[in-house]
Structures are given as structure tokens and as C-alpha cells.
Amino acid sequence: MEHNRELQVILDVGIALSAERDVNRLFNLIIANSMAITNCDAGTLYLLEDNVLKFKIMKTLSLNIDKGSNGETIELPPVDLKEENICAYSAIYDKALNIEDVYNSDLFDFSGPKRYDKLTGYRTQSMLVVPLSDHDGSKVGVLQLLNAKDTEGNTIPFSQSYERIVLALASQTAIAVSNMRYREELKEQMWSFTEAMAAAIDERTPYNASHTRNVAKYSGKIADYITKLHDEGKEENYFDEHRREQLVMGAYLHDIGKIAVPLEVMNKATRLNGGEREVKTRFEIFDLKAETYLLSNKISREEYDKMLSKTAHAYDVVKRVNDAGFLNDDLRAELEEVLAYDFFGEPFFREIEKECLRVVKGTLTTAERKIMEDHVVITERILSKVHFNKYFANSPKIAVKHHECLNGKGYPKGLTAEDLTLDDRIIAVADICDALLATDRPYKKPIPKEKAFDIMRGMAKDGNIDGRLVEYLYECIDD
């Protein structure tokens, strides 16, 4: 009967340990159950970190001491891995140690517990120390239990049967801790890969230096604000740690396809992108030719003056159009006039120059914009080659929808509101917000916050983005 009860305890606690995902609750679970099973007064859990045993949880029922249970740091020096210390010995040799009375034992250096007793008035007597080692023998830490009690509250030695139970629980705990650490290492590996790739994209161009980080930051802010409203009973949705991490990772990944976009497209600061110098040289050559024609009596003074006036006017228009963020109707009409100029039959402009100068908004031609927009398709193609573990399985799906619109007018797939999750919509809003507020874009000046959000509200009114999320970001973004 007793054996079956012990086995049932081990199984029940083992199931609880395997299901637990929070490290602090896991530590509390092993301490609480070990103390309850052995009916002891105190327990300390150490974890092996940086080749020392660090205090994680300390409990003493009779002194009402409970430290580290909520994850707070215990301000005590760690225990060095030296054989004279009983906890270190247990960890080094992977051996359980059962001491009946520390004051009547010379097996180890018990000066630490004795100093503690002197300071607190406590009397450390029986001690059970059990190593935490996982299935492959890796050392995780040590569990130390103090002062087992009988039914009348007297301090007694820890029985051998308790030793077996606690050793079994410690082994299961070690495996659970190792699994948690492994999951954390996988997460850190994914984060390091993602952040490195994002940094590589942003470093390709000075005009994208902080975009990825800002989109991730704004996405996180919206998620946190939604969770805050949920806690206040004002929002149905919320983001737990897992969902928030998937969202932020998706934001970090959203522009990874830009690694394949040519720099001459991504860095195109003006419509002609430096080609205005070639235009100027061509016009100067026209002026010199006109002077030669004049001196050789091929043209009249009137024709000469008219040609110089044309080249001067044309270059003036080129300068104004080249740097303009948007071409209004008057400037477009003036541009079309000069684009028709010729030097005695030789066109003033090449066809590619005409195409670039006719761009109404921004700096990219239709073909260049298609190349730029393809970064989303390339992002999806790249991410499809990467194995994302279960924890981050949604991140690549979220990353590739930030240019889709609720009204179906986005790209690359023309998705609609029914196809776009809350997470998808958040990254879309965050991406547009940074595009408007950015101070490092080659084709536009930064826009003040109020004007930027007025533009976004207009986009929401047109059915492009989620207006509710625009307001959420407005409420939580820093000025």
C-alpha cells in the first residue's frame, strides 16, 4: 500500500511537472511537493549556472521564509563547486546524501548552515540533498531539504523511502528544466537568426536603417495596448507572451525579401537617381553645338537665343521635378512641354528619362515599383525554406501580408478583410506608420505625427487598413 501511494505521488507530480511551462511555477512545484512528501520544515533549490550553484528558491515554514518563489533574485553568494560543500558534492558526483544531524557529522563543511542557525536561532538537524540530473546525465542543480518531522512535529532523519521518492522527483524536475532550457535556446536561436537577417536587410541601405526595428516596436505596442484594454474589459482580443512573440517575430521578418531588391531601386532617392548630371551635360553640349552653328551661320541669333532658352528652361523643370515628392497638374503640364523639346530634331530626353520624370508620386517607375513589391513574394519564398518550430509557426504567415488591404486592393495576392487576421492587420498599420514617420527615407521628408495619422485615418476610411488599430497605435505611440 505504501509503495503504491509513493508510486502514485511520483506519477501525479511527474505529470504536473511535464505539463508545466512556467519555470517559476515548476520550481515551486518541486519544492512544495518534496517538502510535503517528506514532511520537512525547509527546502532550498539551487540551479547550476556558470559553474556555481545559485540560490533559486528558499523556504522555511517555521520562520515564515519564502524567497525566490516569484522569480525574484535571492541576494546570497552562490555555492562554489567544491567537494567539501555537501550540495556541491552531490552535484559533482550525482549522488543523494542523507545526513541525520549536521552538528554530529564531519563528512562535509557545515559552517554555512551553522552560521545561518546562529543568525536566525534556527536549528538545522536532518538534511537530504538530492542532485538534479537529466536523462543524459547533464547536471541541472541540487535540491536540499532540511528537518524532516514526525507526526508530533519532532525533527527526525529523512527515511530511505523518502530519499527514493525525492530522487525520482528531482530526476523528473531536471528533465523538465532541461526541456525548458532547450526550448529557450531554440527561441533564442530563432531570435538571433531573425534579428541578424533583419539587421542585414536594414544595413544594405542607409534609407532603411531602423525600419524593421520600428515596425517590430510599433507592432508590440499595439499588442500590449490591446491586452491592456482586454484587462480593462474593453477589448475581446488579447496577446499572451506566445502570441506577442510570434507577432513581433513576424514584424522582424516582414522585409526579409528586400535582400534581393537591387540597391539602385531600393536607394532611389530622386526620379533620375543621379541621371540629372547626364541630362545637364547633354544640355551643355547642345548649347555648345548651338554656338558652333551660330558662328558657322547655320542658325540665326534668334534661333540660337531660343535654343539656349529651351535648355535653361528644360533643366530648371528637371531640377524641380526630380526632387518633388508629388507632381501637381501644373508641374506635370510644364514637364510634358519640355519633354517634347528637341535640338534640331535630336530629342532632349531619352525614353527612360521621360518615364522616370513622369512618375507622379515617389521616385519609382512602374517597372521599379513592381521589383520593389516583389520583395513580399521573395520574403514568402525565403521563409518557406526555413523550418520554424511550433512556437513560431505563425510568424512567417504573418510576415507576408503587410501590404495586403482590407478592401482587396493590396498586393501580392489581393487578400480581403476576411483573409486578414488581427495580427496581419497590426503589422500592416505598423509598417505604414513607420513609412510616414521615418526620417531616413530618400524620397520624402518626415511627416509630423498628427499629419501622419490623418493620412492613415484616410487610408482606413478608404478601406485599406484597420482604423481601430490606427487609433490604438495613436494612443500608445511616443510623440
Secondary structure, DSSP 8 states (H G I E B T S, - for coil): -HHHHHHHHHHHHHHHHHH---HHHHHHHHHHHHHHHHTEEEEEEEEEETTEEEEEEEEETTTTEEESTTS----S--EE--TTSHHHHHHHHT--EEES-GGG--SS--HHHHHHHHHH------EEEEEEE-TT--EEEEEEEEEEE-TTS-EE---HHHHHHHHHHHHHHHHHHHHHHHHHHHHHHHHHHHHHHHHHHHHT-GGGTTHHHHHHHHHHHHHHHHHHHHHTTS-S----HHHHHHHHHHHHHTTGGGGGS-HHHHT--SSSTTTHHHHHHHHHHHHHHHHHHHHTTSS-HHHHHHHHHHHHHHHHHHHHHHH-SB--HHHHHHHHHHHT-EETTEESS-HHHHHHHT-SBSS--HHHHHHHHTHHHHHHHHHTTS---GGGTTHHHHHT-TT--TBS--SSS--BGGG--HHHHHHHHHHHHHHHH-S--TTS----HHHHHHHHHHHHHTTSS-HHHHHHHHHHS--
